[in-house]
């Protein structure tokens, strides 16, 4: 029965991830019920389902996409989790963009700093993969700001493909919305709007080729943009602690504030538009706790 999902599995995940004890209740109250819905959807599908997981930096996307495969495996469902972040271009690739399009493209994060062709290819391969086949999945190490050795998915045909990222599901803005800068970074380093127009054009490509084909979208909704800087700072602190002296690309506070400036426009755009587009929205409070789930998609 659904209510008999083993506590030891939840406890093990919370311990392994170093999560606060309160996350156990988050799982039971909010995430496990969604896993039941995904289980039923996958059971009724003749092909792998593509599920997007979207939310601002620090909203818990990575944790959710690590947890869902474990929950779904309890029902013998195979789930592969992908992060848009792992499809970042290499430093060399972003340097070339910075020299040929705009200097701000040297910084990872914005649409256009990813290998879109590779992302589309991997999604297609995972949809077709059979038992005994392997799919190479890219890995990006943020502590060194570059790609490292890929890993192989050899789990056979997945029942679900999870794709997480901070702008997953987002549609492009109208051209007139791009004109006024939203922060100092845009005003001083992109005064003519070349960078933001390029990013917006890339969003249109992602939307057509990756987001439109998603079967469902999960959105973790931050209270407001001001929460994001604090949450991203906590991420960077944990990255620094785990990487130690080896993390050459870990940011200090000034670097982090400028880095977040690259994300502000689209994060605000997501907070304004994705609540009406997501099939399921988890509403977060200032402490990153889920306080409600809003369903646009109703399962039978």
Backbone as CSV, one residue per row, in Angstrom:
resi,resn,N_x,N_y,N_z,CA_x,CA_y,CA_z,C_x,C_y,C_z
1,UNK,0.830,-1.201,0.000,0.000,0.000,0.000,0.864,1.250,0.000
2,UNK,0.330,2.358,-0.518,1.085,3.586,-0.623,1.545,4.090,0.738
3,UNK,0.697,3.960,1.760,1.040,4.470,3.084,2.140,3.675,3.747
4,UNK,2.485,2.490,3.147,3.480,1.631,3.751,4.845,1.780,3.096
5,UNK,5.071,2.897,2.417,6.387,3.129,1.827,7.423,3.094,2.941
6,UNK,8.519,2.341,2.786,9.435,2.084,3.907,10.137,3.338,4.427
7,UNK,10.055,3.551,5.738,10.720,4.687,6.368,12.228,4.620,6.184
8,UNK,12.787,3.389,6.175,14.244,3.274,6.091,14.775,3.814,4.773
9,UNK,13.988,3.707,3.705,14.425,4.248,2.424,14.484,5.773,2.475
10,UNK,13.468,6.389,3.064,13.455,7.841,3.218,14.562,8.286,4.154
11,UNK,14.705,7.595,5.280,15.746,7.945,6.248,17.132,7.832,5.626
12,UNK,17.327,6.782,4.829,18.628,6.590,4.197,18.962,7.719,3.251
13,UNK,17.976,8.176,2.484,18.208,9.283,1.550,18.562,10.559,2.308
14,UNK,17.802,10.879,3.335,18.049,12.102,4.110,19.455,12.080,4.709
15,UNK,19.872,10.930,5.222,21.206,10.809,5.826,22.294,10.945,4.774
16,UNK,22.139,10.240,3.652,23.163,10.271,2.600,23.342,11.672,2.031
17,UNK,22.260,12.417,1.900,22.317,13.754,1.301,22.675,14.839,2.313
18,UNK,22.771,14.475,3.587,23.068,15.469,4.617,21.954,16.489,4.791
19,UNK,20.709,16.044,4.628,19.566,16.946,4.704,19.067,17.069,6.138
20,UNK,18.399,18.163,6.471,17.839,18.299,7.818,16.744,17.265,8.060
21,UNK,16.539,16.926,9.321,15.546,15.917,9.669,14.152,16.297,9.176
22,UNK,13.881,17.596,9.081,12.560,18.053,8.649,12.241,17.628,7.221
23,UNK,13.275,17.280,6.440,13.029,16.888,5.053,12.274,15.569,4.963
24,UNK,12.341,14.750,6.039,11.575,13.504,6.042,10.083,13.790,5.884
25,UNK,9.606,14.799,6.601,8.197,15.144,6.508,7.873,15.792,5.165
26,UNK,8.821,16.545,4.618,8.625,17.116,3.285,8.387,15.996,2.274
27,UNK,9.176,14.933,2.400,9.022,13.802,1.483,7.647,13.161,1.642
28,UNK,7.300,12.867,2.880,6.047,12.150,3.112,4.822,12.998,2.754
29,UNK,4.872,14.278,3.087,3.697,15.137,2.897,3.512,15.598,1.457
30,UNK,4.638,15.827,0.741,4.535,16.506,-0.544,5.115,15.726,-1.713
31,UNK,6.281,15.111,-1.534,6.986,14.516,-2.668,6.508,13.102,-2.958
32,UNK,6.286,12.306,-1.925,5.822,10.938,-2.136,4.474,10.896,-2.858
33,UNK,3.509,11.754,-2.496,2.250,11.746,-3.276,2.447,12.048,-4.758
34,UNK,3.413,12.928,-5.072,3.695,13.197,-6.487,4.347,11.978,-7.141
35,UNK,5.203,11.273,-6.401,5.828,10.059,-6.948,4.765,9.023,-7.302
36,UNK,3.704,8.921,-6.512,2.619,7.984,-6.844,1.975,8.358,-8.180
37,UNK,1.772,9.659,-8.387,1.178,10.108,-9.647,2.093,9.772,-10.824
38,UNK,3.386,10.048,-10.673,4.343,9.744,-11.737,4.398,8.245,-12.009
39,UNK,4.331,7.460,-10.948,4.306,6.004,-11.111,3.145,5.583,-12.009
40,UNK,1.965,6.111,-11.741,0.779,5.729,-12.509,0.861,6.217,-13.948
41,UNK,1.412,7.423,-14.149,1.575,7.931,-15.507,2.543,7.065,-16.308
42,UNK,3.657,6.688,-15.667,4.653,5.866,-16.354,4.099,4.488,-16.682
43,UNK,3.308,3.950,-15.770,2.748,2.620,-15.982,1.796,2.598,-17.175
44,UNK,1.191,3.742,-17.473,0.256,3.805,-18.583,0.846,4.311,-19.875
45,UNK,2.175,4.461,-19.926,2.825,5.013,-21.115,3.592,3.933,-21.867
46,UNK,3.576,4.024,-23.187,4.303,3.070,-24.025,5.720,3.534,-24.329
47,UNK,6.111,4.695,-23.826,7.447,5.238,-24.083,7.936,5.946,-22.819
48,UNK,9.237,6.247,-22.746,9.732,6.990,-21.584,9.085,8.368,-21.484
49,UNK,8.643,8.728,-20.290,8.067,10.044,-20.062,9.179,11.044,-19.779
50,UNK,9.063,12.234,-20.365,10.015,13.309,-20.097,9.374,14.284,-19.109
51,UNK,9.988,14.404,-17.942,9.460,15.254,-16.878,10.448,16.368,-16.596
52,UNK,10.037,17.612,-16.751,10.891,18.745,-16.420,10.763,19.108,-14.958
53,UNK,11.881,19.499,-14.352,11.907,19.970,-12.960,12.589,21.330,-12.972
54,UNK,11.814,22.373,-12.680,12.302,23.739,-12.816,12.214,24.476,-11.486
55,UNK,13.055,25.487,-11.325,13.035,26.302,-10.119,14.299,27.123,-10.028
56,UNK,14.233,28.197,-9.269,15.385,29.085,-9.104,16.532,28.358,-8.417
57,UNK,17.703,28.939,-8.496,18.865,28.381,-7.824,18.585,28.234,-6.330
58,UNK,18.918,27.074,-5.797,18.741,26.832,-4.373,17.355,26.357,-3.980
59,UNK,16.477,26.124,-4.961,15.104,25.751,-4.633,14.933,24.267,-4.324
60,UNK,15.942,23.455,-4.585,15.860,22.035,-4.261,15.655,21.117,-5.450
61,UNK,15.902,21.619,-6.663,15.715,20.799,-7.870,16.617,19.571,-7.861
62,UNK,17.876,19.778,-7.521,18.834,18.674,-7.564,18.460,17.599,-6.555
63,UNK,18.053,18.011,-5.365,17.631,17.049,-4.352,16.405,16.279,-4.812
64,UNK,15.449,16.980,-5.387,14.226,16.324,-5.852,14.523,15.313,-6.946
65,UNK,15.409,15.677,-7.879,15.696,14.764,-8.986,16.618,13.619,-8.570
66,UNK,17.235,13.736,-7.395,17.960,12.592,-6.836,17.010,11.680,-6.074
67,UNK,15.994,12.263,-5.448,15.053,11.487,-4.641,14.046,10.704,-5.475
68,UNK,13.474,11.339,-6.490,12.404,10.689,-7.249,12.820,9.335,-7.835
69,UNK,14.030,9.187,-8.412,14.399,7.856,-8.922,14.406,6.792,-7.828
70,UNK,14.809,7.182,-6.619,14.825,6.206,-5.522,13.403,5.793,-5.155
71,UNK,12.509,6.761,-5.071,11.116,6.433,-4.751,10.490,5.571,-5.846
72,UNK,10.737,5.950,-7.103,10.138,5.228,-8.215,10.724,3.824,-8.383
73,UNK,11.980,3.650,-7.970,12.597,2.330,-8.045,11.899,1.331,-7.132
74,UNK,11.228,1.828,-6.099,10.488,0.939,-5.202,9.355,0.227,-5.934
75,UNK,8.927,0.807,-7.059,7.893,0.199,-7.882,8.499,-0.370,-9.172
76,UNK,9.812,-0.596,-9.136,10.545,-1.210,-10.252,10.478,-0.361,-11.512
77,UNK,10.459,0.946,-11.330,10.528,1.867,-12.457,11.950,2.398,-12.581
78,UNK,12.417,2.499,-13.822,13.772,2.991,-14.072,13.707,4.467,-14.454
79,UNK,14.477,5.267,-13.744,14.450,6.718,-13.955,15.868,7.229,-14.137
80,UNK,16.090,8.015,-15.174,17.387,8.656,-15.373,17.206,10.155,-15.160
81,UNK,18.121,10.746,-14.382,18.056,12.171,-14.069,19.149,12.924,-14.814
82,UNK,18.748,13.991,-15.492,19.688,14.851,-16.203,19.583,16.259,-15.645
83,UNK,20.710,16.953,-15.612,20.716,18.369,-15.259,21.158,19.173,-16.473
84,UNK,20.432,20.243,-16.762,20.859,21.148,-17.835,22.284,21.627,-17.588
85,UNK,22.648,21.769,-16.317,23.991,22.253,-15.970,25.095,21.362,-16.532
86,UNK,24.842,20.073,-16.655,25.881,19.177,-17.157,26.118,19.326,-18.649
87,UNK,25.282,20.117,-19.299,25.435,20.352,-20.734,26.058,21.715,-21.031
88,UNK,26.623,22.357,-19.990,27.352,23.600,-20.245,28.462,23.364,-21.263
89,UNK,28.693,24.374,-22.069,29.862,24.350,-22.934,31.125,24.375,-22.078
90,UNK,32.193,23.880,-22.632,33.480,23.950,-21.943,33.925,25.409,-21.802
91,UNK,34.938,25.639,-20.988,35.495,26.990,-20.882,35.914,27.505,-22.250
92,UNK,36.523,26.634,-23.037,36.984,27.052,-24.363,35.802,27.437,-25.252
93,UNK,34.719,26.673,-25.169,33.541,26.984,-25.967,32.893,28.294,-25.577
94,UNK,32.847,28.559,-24.268,32.261,29.822,-23.804,33.187,30.999,-24.107
95,UNK,34.470,30.746,-24.100,35.413,31.804,-24.455,35.226,32.225,-25.912
96,UNK,34.980,31.243,-26.770,34.752,31.550,-28.182,33.478,32.381,-28.352
97,UNK,32.409,32.018,-27.624,31.174,32.803,-27.675,31.412,34.230,-27.181
98,UNK,32.182,34.337,-26.100,32.459,35.656,-25.537,33.186,36.546,-26.538
99,UNK,34.045,35.941,-27.348,34.834,36.714,-28.309,34.046,37.034,-29.577
100,UNK,33.080,36.187,-29.926,32.370,36.368,-31.190,30.980,36.976,-31.041
101,UNK,30.364,36.843,-29.831,28.998,37.348,-29.639,28.954,38.436,-28.575
102,UNK,29.339,38.085,-27.334,29.290,39.063,-26.238,30.128,38.546,-25.080
103,UNK,30.887,39.422,-24.413,31.747,38.990,-23.307,31.020,38.301,-22.159
104,UNK,29.748,38.623,-21.918,29.030,38.014,-20.798,28.798,36.521,-20.996
105,UNK,28.964,36.032,-22.214,28.752,34.611,-22.472,29.920,33.752,-22.010
106,UNK,30.961,34.375,-21.490,32.042,33.597,-20.881,31.581,32.959,-19.582
107,UNK,30.560,33.533,-18.961,30.039,33.032,-17.686,28.948,32.016,-17.948
108,UNK,29.082,30.849,-17.349,28.086,29.793,-17.526,26.759,30.212,-16.892
109,UNK,25.676,29.622,-17.400,24.381,29.815,-16.774,23.286,30.161,-17.740
110,UNK,23.465,31.228,-18.494,22.391,31.698,-19.368,22.174,30.736,-20.534
111,UNK,20.950,30.633,-21.035,20.725,29.886,-22.271,21.652,30.389,-23.372
112,UNK,22.251,29.461,-24.076,23.270,29.801,-25.061,24.648,29.390,-24.601
113,UNK,24.811,29.157,-23.283,26.092,28.676,-22.762,26.073,27.159,-22.580
114,UNK,25.070,26.503,-23.177,24.964,25.053,-23.142,25.124,24.487,-24.556
115,UNK,25.425,23.214,-24.610,25.486,22.504,-25.891,24.090,21.939,-26.160
116,UNK,23.267,22.714,-26.830,21.882,22.328,-27.075,21.800,21.083,-27.952
117,UNK,22.671,20.985,-28.949,22.637,19.817,-29.830,22.907,18.545,-29.046
118,UNK,23.841,18.622,-28.104,24.162,17.450,-27.285,22.980,17.087,-26.388
119,UNK,22.333,18.078,-25.811,21.179,17.826,-24.965,20.067,17.127,-25.740
120,UNK,19.747,17.642,-26.909,18.708,17.023,-27.736,19.098,15.595,-28.104
121,UNK,20.364,15.404,-28.442,20.842,14.081,-28.836,20.730,13.083,-27.689
122,UNK,21.137,13.495,-26.492,21.085,12.589,-25.337,19.640,12.229,-25.000
123,UNK,18.748,13.213,-25.032,17.335,12.931,-24.764,16.777,11.931,-25.771
124,UNK,17.127,12.109,-27.031,16.653,11.192,-28.060,17.234,9.785,-27.865
125,UNK,18.522,9.707,-27.524,19.152,8.401,-27.302,18.502,7.677,-26.133
126,UNK,18.215,8.404,-25.057,17.591,7.788,-23.881,16.183,7.295,-24.203
127,UNK,15.525,7.948,-25.130,14.183,7.516,-25.528,14.230,6.208,-26.302
128,UNK,15.346,5.986,-27.038,15.451,4.808,-27.904,16.274,3.675,-27.310
129,UNK,17.017,3.930,-26.233,17.996,2.966,-25.727,17.317,1.646,-25.352
130,UNK,18.043,0.556,-25.573,17.536,-0.756,-25.204,18.431,-1.423,-24.178
131,UNK,17.999,-2.561,-23.661,18.810,-3.303,-22.703,20.134,-3.697,-23.357
132,UNK,21.203,-3.508,-22.616,22.534,-3.802,-23.132,23.201,-2.635,-23.808
133,UNK,22.440,-1.569,-24.107,23.011,-0.374,-24.717,23.469,0.603,-23.621
134,UNK,24.324,1.530,-24.004,24.792,2.559,-23.071,24.668,3.923,-23.733
135,UNK,24.352,4.917,-22.918,24.281,6.304,-23.386,25.271,7.120,-22.566
136,UNK,26.139,7.862,-23.239,27.126,8.695,-22.558,26.468,9.991,-22.080
137,UNK,26.572,10.263,-20.776,25.968,11.450,-20.184,27.069,12.419,-19.755
138,UNK,27.023,13.668,-20.210,28.075,14.623,-19.855,28.026,14.977,-18.366
139,UNK,29.170,15.405,-17.855,29.279,15.841,-16.458,30.044,17.155,-16.433
140,UNK,29.492,18.149,-15.753,30.163,19.441,-15.606,30.484,19.643,-14.133
141,UNK,31.744,19.941,-13.844,32.200,20.165,-12.471,32.270,21.669,-12.214
142,UNK,31.333,22.178,-11.411,31.279,23.617,-11.162,32.465,24.114,-10.354
143,UNK,33.097,23.234,-9.587,34.228,23.684,-8.775,35.440,24.027,-9.623
144,UNK,35.501,23.496,-10.858,36.588,23.846,-11.776,36.049,24.547,-13.018
145,UNK,34.711,24.722,-13.079,34.048,25.443,-14.163,34.347,24.836,-15.528
146,UNK,34.303,23.506,-15.599,34.574,22.867,-16.889,34.021,21.449,-16.889
147,UNK,33.957,20.885,-18.088,33.517,19.503,-18.232,34.585,18.545,-17.717
148,UNK,34.095,17.415,-17.178,34.998,16.331,-16.804,34.523,15.069,-17.520
149,UNK,35.080,13.927,-17.158,34.746,12.690,-17.862,33.252,12.381,-17.772
150,UNK,32.638,11.996,-18.877,31.215,11.644,-18.839,30.991,10.334,-18.093
151,UNK,29.735,10.077,-17.766,29.346,8.803,-17.163,28.411,8.095,-18.143
152,UNK,28.213,6.810,-17.927,27.379,6.028,-18.850,26.086,5.613,-18.166
153,UNK,24.971,5.803,-18.864,23.709,5.202,-18.451,23.582,3.885,-19.193
154,UNK,23.559,2.789,-18.445,23.404,1.471,-19.067,22.286,0.698,-18.376
155,UNK,21.293,1.462,-17.922,20.182,0.840,-17.203,19.058,0.383,-18.093
156,UNK,19.274,0.383,-19.408,18.217,-0.033,-20.319,17.210,1.077,-20.565
157,UNK,16.067,0.716,-21.085,15.033,1.696,-21.419,14.462,2.306,-20.133
158,UNK,14.615,3.618,-19.950,14.049,4.222,-18.745,12.535,4.376,-18.877
159,UNK,11.866,4.341,-17.742,10.434,4.635,-17.719,10.191,6.133,-17.659
160,UNK,11.107,6.848,-16.996,11.004,8.301,-16.886,12.372,8.929,-17.098
161,UNK,12.379,10.084,-17.749,13.584,10.905,-17.903,13.300,12.231,-17.198
162,UNK,14.059,12.528,-16.156,13.912,13.790,-15.443,14.948,14.773,-15.966
163,UNK,14.509,15.965,-16.319,15.414,17.020,-16.777,15.235,18.222,-15.863
164,UNK,16.263,18.517,-15.083,16.160,19.646,-14.150,17.060,20.793,-14.572
165,UNK,16.579,22.003,-14.279,17.359,23.197,-14.578,16.590,24.444,-14.183
166,UNK,17.319,25.530,-13.974,16.690,26.731,-13.424,15.762,27.428,-14.422
167,UNK,15.911,27.159,-15.725,15.014,27.790,-16.708,14.236,26.760,-17.523
168,UNK,14.204,25.517,-17.065,13.467,24.480,-17.785,11.991,24.867,-17.871
169,UNK,11.430,24.768,-19.055,10.029,25.093,-19.289,9.757,26.532,-19.668
170,UNK,10.780,27.380,-19.574,10.572,28.813,-19.764,10.428,29.165,-21.244
171,UNK,9.505,30.071,-21.540,9.315,30.597,-22.892,10.073,31.915,-23.025
172,UNK,10.395,32.340,-24.246,11.103,33.611,-24.419,10.230,34.799,-24.031
173,UNK,10.889,35.909,-23.708,10.180,37.148,-23.420,9.843,37.870,-24.725
174,UNK,8.863,38.759,-24.656,8.569,39.628,-25.790,9.734,40.601,-25.977
175,UNK,9.980,40.998,-27.210,11.124,41.856,-27.521,11.123,43.142,-26.697
176,UNK,9.934,43.739,-26.519,9.876,44.998,-25.784,10.249,44.834,-24.304
177,UNK,10.085,43.614,-23.778,10.449,43.372,-22.385,11.955,43.376,-22.181
178,UNK,12.712,43.211,-23.260,14.166,43.140,-23.154,14.815,44.511,-23.059
179,UNK,14.084,45.558,-23.392,14.704,46.881,-23.502,15.226,47.434,-22.172
180,UNK,14.413,47.538,-21.131,14.949,48.120,-19.893,15.822,47.110,-19.148
181,UNK,17.024,47.478,-18.729,17.873,46.565,-17.940,17.241,46.300,-16.578
182,UNK,17.466,45.099,-16.057,16.875,44.740,-14.765,17.847,44.914,-13.608
183,UNK,19.125,45.117,-13.904,20.112,45.261,-12.828,21.350,45.989,-13.360
184,UNK,22.298,46.191,-12.483,23.524,46.912,-12.835,24.321,46.171,-13.898
185,UNK,24.349,44.855,-13.803,25.099,44.063,-14.783,24.604,44.361,-16.197
186,UNK,23.300,44.328,-16.403,22.760,44.586,-17.741,22.985,46.034,-18.158
187,UNK,22.801,46.960,-17.226,22.938,48.381,-17.567,24.364,48.730,-17.960
188,UNK,25.342,48.157,-17.255,26.736,48.545,-17.472,27.463,47.665,-18.477
189,UNK,27.113,46.375,-18.528,27.875,45.449,-19.363,27.113,44.980,-20.607
190,UNK,25.823,45.331,-20.699,25.037,45.007,-21.887,24.121,46.184,-22.229
191,UNK,24.702,47.398,-22.357,23.861,48.589,-22.530,23.043,48.579,-23.816
192,UNK,23.535,47.893,-24.860,22.803,47.861,-26.130,21.916,46.622,-26.276
193,UNK,21.902,45.760,-25.247,20.999,44.612,-25.240,21.403,43.433,-26.105
194,UNK,22.640,43.411,-26.607,23.070,42.315,-27.478,23.021,40.977,-26.738
195,UNK,23.529,40.958,-25.520,23.570,39.708,-24.743,22.166,39.202,-24.433
196,UNK,21.293,40.095,-23.944,19.972,39.605,-23.561,19.125,39.208,-24.775
197,UNK,19.326,39.846,-25.914,18.612,39.396,-27.109,19.105,38.020,-27.555
198,UNK,20.417,37.812,-27.492,20.984,36.504,-27.843,20.423,35.425,-26.924
199,UNK,20.419,35.678,-25.620,19.906,34.713,-24.646,18.429,34.431,-24.910
200,UNK,17.669,35.464,-25.190,16.239,35.278,-25.439,15.989,34.443,-26.694
201,UNK,16.802,34.643,-27.722,16.675,33.836,-28.940,17.007,32.369,-28.668
202,UNK,18.000,32.143,-27.797,18.343,30.765,-27.457,17.224,30.108,-26.649
203,UNK,16.589,30.870,-25.755,15.462,30.342,-24.982,14.371,29.841,-25.933
204,UNK,14.137,30.595,-26.999,13.134,30.166,-27.979,13.512,28.808,-28.576
205,UNK,14.803,28.592,-28.844,15.257,27.310,-29.378,15.073,26.190,-28.362
206,UNK,15.481,26.435,-27.106,15.313,25.429,-26.054,13.836,25.070,-25.920
207,UNK,12.989,26.098,-25.977,11.566,25.865,-25.770,10.999,24.967,-26.864
208,UNK,11.371,25.239,-28.093,10.858,24.451,-29.211,11.404,23.031,-29.210
209,UNK,12.688,22.877,-28.957,13.346,21.591,-29.153,13.387,20.709,-27.904
210,UNK,13.303,21.309,-26.727,13.448,20.538,-25.485,12.233,20.658,-24.574
211,UNK,11.730,21.877,-24.380,10.674,22.073,-23.385,9.290,21.699,-23.908
212,UNK,8.988,22.049,-25.139,7.692,21.662,-25.710,7.477,20.143,-25.684
213,UNK,8.522,19.335,-25.972,8.320,17.880,-25.940,8.183,17.278,-24.541
214,UNK,8.368,18.063,-23.470,8.189,17.521,-22.122,6.747,17.062,-21.930
215,UNK,6.584,15.956,-21.242,5.242,15.461,-20.952,4.618,16.174,-19.760
216,UNK,5.418,16.516,-18.777,4.927,17.206,-17.597,6.037,18.123,-17.069
217,UNK,5.631,19.151,-16.302,6.584,20.097,-15.728,6.284,20.277,-14.249
218,UNK,7.335,20.135,-13.432,7.279,20.406,-11.992,8.026,21.704,-11.740
219,UNK,7.430,22.619,-10.989,8.060,23.909,-10.706,8.141,24.113,-9.198
220,UNK,9.356,24.365,-8.712,9.567,24.719,-7.311,9.633,26.234,-7.236
221,UNK,8.620,26.834,-6.635,8.424,28.281,-6.702,8.964,28.980,-5.457
222,UNK,10.016,29.773,-5.632,10.585,30.567,-4.539,9.619,31.683,-4.161
223,UNK,9.701,32.174,-2.914,8.800,33.260,-2.505,8.962,34.507,-3.358
224,UNK,10.200,34.847,-3.705,10.499,36.010,-4.532,11.970,35.960,-4.909
225,UNK,12.396,36.855,-5.784,13.763,36.792,-6.282,14.791,37.022,-5.177
226,UNK,14.470,37.834,-4.184,15.436,38.137,-3.127,15.871,36.893,-2.359
227,UNK,15.046,35.868,-2.369,15.416,34.620,-1.696,16.566,33.916,-2.417
228,UNK,16.645,34.143,-3.719,17.545,33.354,-4.554,19.009,33.624,-4.217
229,UNK,19.359,34.891,-3.984,20.756,35.200,-3.677,21.197,34.476,-2.421
230,UNK,20.352,34.501,-1.387,20.721,33.845,-0.134,20.831,32.336,-0.329
231,UNK,19.901,31.747,-1.048,19.945,30.302,-1.283,21.172,29.910,-2.096
232,UNK,21.479,30.708,-3.124,22.644,30.390,-3.971,23.932,30.540,-3.178
233,UNK,23.941,31.484,-2.232,25.098,31.632,-1.363,25.326,30.405,-0.500
234,UNK,24.264,29.785,-0.038,24.387,28.559,0.740,24.938,27.426,-0.120
235,UNK,24.499,27.367,-1.370,25.035,26.364,-2.296,26.543,26.530,-2.468
236,UNK,26.961,27.766,-2.657,28.377,28.037,-2.879,29.199,27.689,-1.642
237,UNK,28.635,27.953,-0.467,29.315,27.612,0.786,29.520,26.104,0.886
238,UNK,28.480,25.332,0.551,28.613,23.878,0.607,29.615,23.386,-0.431
239,UNK,29.606,24.003,-1.613,30.554,23.624,-2.657,31.983,23.881,-2.193
240,UNK,32.190,25.018,-1.536,33.519,25.369,-1.028,33.975,24.361,0.028
241,UNK,33.063,23.980,0.903,33.408,23.046,1.972,33.720,21.659,1.431
242,UNK,32.997,21.238,0.398,33.216,19.900,-0.151,34.451,19.840,-1.040
243,UNK,34.738,20.926,-1.743,35.868,20.932,-2.683,37.180,21.302,-2.020
244,UNK,37.110,22.063,-0.901,38.327,22.487,-0.235,39.188,23.348,-1.120
245,UNK,40.473,23.158,-1.054,41.408,23.996,-1.808,41.430,23.667,-3.287
246,UNK,40.775,22.577,-3.688,40.849,22.169,-5.098,39.870,22.927,-5.974
247,UNK,38.915,23.634,-5.366,37.895,24.302,-6.153,38.314,25.674,-6.617
248,UNK,38.991,25.750,-7.750,39.546,27.014,-8.214,38.481,27.990,-8.697
249,UNK,37.278,27.485,-9.044,36.255,28.358,-9.607,35.143,28.684,-8.611
250,UNK,35.330,28.361,-7.340,34.326,28.675,-6.330,34.373,30.169,-6.041
251,UNK,33.202,30.803,-5.904,33.099,32.256,-5.870,33.056,32.828,-4.461
252,UNK,33.646,34.030,-4.318,33.465,34.791,-3.084,32.172,35.604,-3.222
253,UNK,31.848,36.408,-2.197,30.551,37.087,-2.185,30.386,38.076,-3.335
254,UNK,31.424,38.863,-3.633,31.316,39.837,-4.725,31.139,39.138,-6.069
255,UNK,31.882,38.068,-6.258,31.764,37.310,-7.502,30.383,36.670,-7.621
256,UNK,29.880,36.201,-6.479,28.565,35.566,-6.483,27.468,36.564,-6.842
257,UNK,27.547,37.778,-6.293,26.520,38.774,-6.565,26.490,39.115,-8.062
258,UNK,27.673,39.261,-8.664,27.716,39.533,-10.098,27.199,38.333,-10.889
259,UNK,27.564,37.127,-10.444,27.130,35.903,-11.108,25.606,35.802,-11.105
260,UNK,24.971,36.077,-9.973,23.521,36.017,-9.870,22.861,37.020,-10.819
261,UNK,23.560,38.127,-11.086,23.023,39.116,-12.014,22.752,38.549,-13.392
262,UNK,23.508,37.523,-13.783,23.283,36.876,-15.066,21.939,36.141,-15.100
263,UNK,21.448,35.753,-13.933,20.242,34.930,-13.827,18.984,35.740,-13.510
264,UNK,19.154,36.988,-13.098,18.025,37.711,-12.518,16.853,37.865,-13.472
265,UNK,17.121,38.293,-14.693,16.025,38.552,-15.630,15.150,37.313,-15.823
266,UNK,15.776,36.201,-16.144,14.996,35.010,-16.442,14.406,34.372,-15.190
267,UNK,15.061,34.543,-14.044,14.476,34.035,-12.804,13.193,34.785,-12.480
268,UNK,13.209,36.099,-12.632,11.987,36.882,-12.409,10.909,36.499,-13.436
269,UNK,11.331,36.289,-14.665,10.402,35.878,-15.725,9.765,34.523,-15.379
270,UNK,10.575,33.603,-14.854,10.059,32.287,-14.471,9.060,32.397,-13.322
271,UNK,9.390,33.208,-12.320,8.480,33.359,-11.180,7.145,33.969,-11.605
272,UNK,7.181,34.767,-12.670,5.956,35.418,-13.138,5.132,34.527,-14.063
273,UNK,5.764,33.575,-14.754,5.046,32.830,-15.802,4.880,31.337,-15.541
274,UNK,5.863,30.694,-14.904,5.788,29.244,-14.775,4.678,28.746,-13.847
275,UNK,4.252,29.526,-12.832,3.116,29.030,-12.035,1.884,28.714,-12.873
276,UNK,1.708,29.392,-13.994,0.551,29.130,-14.855,0.831,28.067,-15.911
277,UNK,2.086,27.617,-15.993,2.460,26.648,-17.019,2.769,25.268,-16.441
278,UNK,3.189,25.220,-15.186,3.611,23.954,-14.589,2.415,23.055,-14.316
279,UNK,2.628,21.756,-14.453,1.577,20.793,-14.111,1.461,20.645,-12.597
280,UNK,2.616,20.701,-11.921,2.622,20.668,-10.461,3.590,21.732,-9.955
281,UNK,3.141,22.537,-9.013,3.999,23.565,-8.434,4.107,23.346,-6.929
282,UNK,5.350,23.234,-6.446,5.615,23.230,-5.016,5.888,24.670,-4.592
283,UNK,5.126,25.171,-3.653,5.299,26.528,-3.130,6.268,26.464,-1.954
284,UNK,7.345,27.254,-2.018,8.389,27.237,-0.998,8.293,28.470,-0.112
285,UNK,8.714,28.313,1.154,8.833,29.477,2.026,10.284,29.945,2.066
286,UNK,10.573,30.925,2.888,11.920,31.504,2.945,12.975,30.494,3.395
287,UNK,12.559,29.455,4.113,13.484,28.444,4.617,13.617,27.262,3.665
288,UNK,13.131,27.442,2.442,13.196,26.422,1.392,12.330,25.207,1.702
289,UNK,11.333,25.400,2.545,10.415,24.327,2.895,9.175,24.384,1.999
290,UNK,8.710,23.222,1.556,7.478,23.169,0.782,6.295,23.397,1.716
291,UNK,5.424,24.328,1.343,4.254,24.629,2.165,2.939,24.330,1.449
292,UNK,2.999,24.057,0.140,1.780,23.744,-0.608,2.160,23.116,-1.939
293,UNK,1.221,22.360,-2.521,1.367,21.876,-3.882,0.144,22.298,-4.676
294,UNK,0.369,22.926,-5.805,-0.712,23.381,-6.676,-0.669,22.537,-7.938
295,UNK,-1.779,21.903,-8.271,-1.837,21.014,-9.430,-2.642,21.661,-10.548
296,UNK,-2.011,21.807,-11.698,-2.744,22.238,-12.892,-3.222,21.022,-13.673
297,UNK,-2.438,19.931,-13.530,-2.795,18.693,-14.186,-3.471,17.785,-13.168
298,UNK,-4.661,17.313,-13.442,-5.378,16.413,-12.542,-5.368,15.015,-13.133
299,UNK,-4.804,14.069,-12.392,-4.783,12.681,-12.864,-6.112,12.017,-12.549
300,UNK,-6.461,11.030,-13.361,-7.723,10.312,-13.144,-7.584,9.343,-11.973
